[in-house]
């Protein structure tokens, strides 16, 4: 399976190239970057046979490539995915799938028309910690799931394009689409409306929000809350939890910690959910270890080879985008926003 990478920056190399090289039967054929330094660093990883381009369109339409990974800035995901799908390539597009629901719709339609696999980079679905949590919820360990929460207090994201509203689509879409996707996946019922508050209170040299509180209401009266702060000097561990009528689950992402509390017994079960092998353990600029990328890539390769629908497919990514956009619109309008309005 011959793969091309659109966007060989730090994340493209550390997250994708390093892990693709570990998958049997996969060859990284070509990469693109506007940076000569990034192209040389990619060749150092793959070898001199790697083809390098400054224009991502040359990789997206490369005759010798079966699939592409889109790791460009968010504002380029739509154009790059559309070009690659129309050129007959399978696509793994980094999150978010698009900056608007209509962009998502166009990409999904192009994938269906071309009969190609479309997978989105929601790698948190592949982290063993959250896989285990999902399994516990699905088998009824906490009963009827009612509430979920995510609390992430951390330092700022890396400077550069992530500080741009235009290129990112906004903080919640750029940063928290991962957590919203986990909410949707574990709740497994439709989100109805969003109420949110946020601001740029400390990192005033940037265009995007540096804090937010988001409440997502789901069908049946279930709710999920997200609390984000990007100016916490000693933060970094994402607290993610769920509570039903029979128990509660608390997790910490960096500590790989899961605590299960049952209501019918006084004990609590404290577990460490370690990753298998390396599992893409690379450290980002805030010192956080990111996981789940290697199994996500292995899943993509499997889906292409066996023509299976990915766990993190276009429709699920579209819904996560819609909830994020509803949250950002709620902050702007200072009122609740219905998901149906965003979905059109």
LINFENSUL-V452644 format. One record per pair of residues at least 12 apart in sequence whose ideal C-beta (glycine too) atoms are under 7 Angstrom apart, sorted by the first residue. I is the first residue (numbers start at 0). J is the second residue. Records with the same first field share a line. If there is no record, write none. Layout:
I = J  J
This chain:
0 = 24  25  65  66  300  303  304
1 = 26  28  63  64  65
2 = 19  25  26  27  28  64  65  66  67  68
3 = 28  29  30  58  61  64  67
4 = 16  27  30  68  70
5 = 31  55  58  59  67  68  69  70  71  79
6 = 31  32  55  69  70  71
7 = 30  31  32  37  38  41
8 = 32  37
10 = 70
11 = 70
12 = 40  41  44
13 = 281
14 = 279  281  292
15 = 68  70
16 = 41  44  45
17 = 44
18 = 279  292  293  296
19 = 296
20 = 44
21 = 293
22 = 296  297  300
25 = 300
27 = 45  49
28 = 50  63  64
29 = 49  50  52  58  61  64
30 = 49  51  58
31 = 52  53  54  55  57  58
33 = 53
38 = 51
55 = 71  79
56 = 82
59 = 79  82  83  86  88
60 = 82  86
64 = 88
65 = 88  89
66 = 88  89  90  303
67 = 83  88  90
68 = 91
69 = 90  92  93
70 = 93
72 = 160  166
73 = 95  98  166  167  168  173
74 = 98  165  166
76 = 92  93  96  97
77 = 97  102  105  106
80 = 92  106
81 = 105  106  109
84 = 109  110  113  115
85 = 109  113
87 = 113
88 = 115
89 = 115  116  303
90 = 110  115  117
91 = 118  120  299
92 = 119  120
93 = 120
94 = 119  120  121  176  177  316
95 = 168  172  176  320
96 = 119  313  316  317  320
97 = 320
98 = 168
100 = 317  320  321  341  342  343
103 = 313  316  317  320
106 = 313
107 = 313  314  317
110 = 313
116 = 302  303  309
117 = 312  313
118 = 299  302  309  311  312
119 = 311  313  316
120 = 295
121 = 177  180  311  316
122 = 291  292  295
123 = 177  181  291
124 = 184  310  311
125 = 291  294  295  298
126 = 290  291
127 = 272  274  275
128 = 250  252  255  257  272
129 = 181
131 = 257  272
132 = 248  250  257
133 = 184  185
135 = 248  259
136 = 185  241
140 = 246  259
141 = 241  242  243  245  246  247  248
142 = 243  244  245  246
143 = 243  244
144 = 186  221  241  243
145 = 221  242  243  244
146 = 222  242
147 = 182  185  186  223  240  241
148 = 223  224  240
149 = 178  225  237  239
150 = 226  238
151 = 227  237
152 = 228  231  234
153 = 229  231  234  235  285
154 = 231  232  234  285
155 = 202  229  230
156 = 174  229
157 = 284
161 = 173
162 = 205  206  207
163 = 206
164 = 206  207
167 = 207
169 = 207  327
170 = 207  208  211
171 = 211  213  323  326  327
172 = 320  323  324  327
174 = 227
175 = 225  227  323
176 = 319  320  323
178 = 225
179 = 319  322  323
180 = 315  319
181 = 239
182 = 215  223
183 = 315  318  319  322
185 = 241
186 = 217  221  223
188 = 217  218  219  221
189 = 217  218
190 = 215  217  322  338
191 = 216  217  218  338
192 = 216  335  336  337  338
193 = 213  214  215  322  325  326  329  335  336  338
194 = 214  329  335
195 = 211  212  213  214  326  329  330
196 = 211  212  330
197 = 210  211  212  330
198 = 210
201 = 230
202 = 229  230
209 = 229  230
210 = 227  228  229
211 = 227  330
212 = 226
213 = 225  326
215 = 322
235 = 253  285  286  287
236 = 251  252  253  254
237 = 252
238 = 251
239 = 252
245 = 261  262
246 = 259  260  261  262
247 = 260
253 = 287  288
255 = 271  272  273
256 = 271
257 = 270  272
274 = 290
277 = 293
278 = 290  291  293  294
279 = 291  292  293
298 = 310
321 = 338  341  342
322 = 338
324 = 341
325 = 338  341
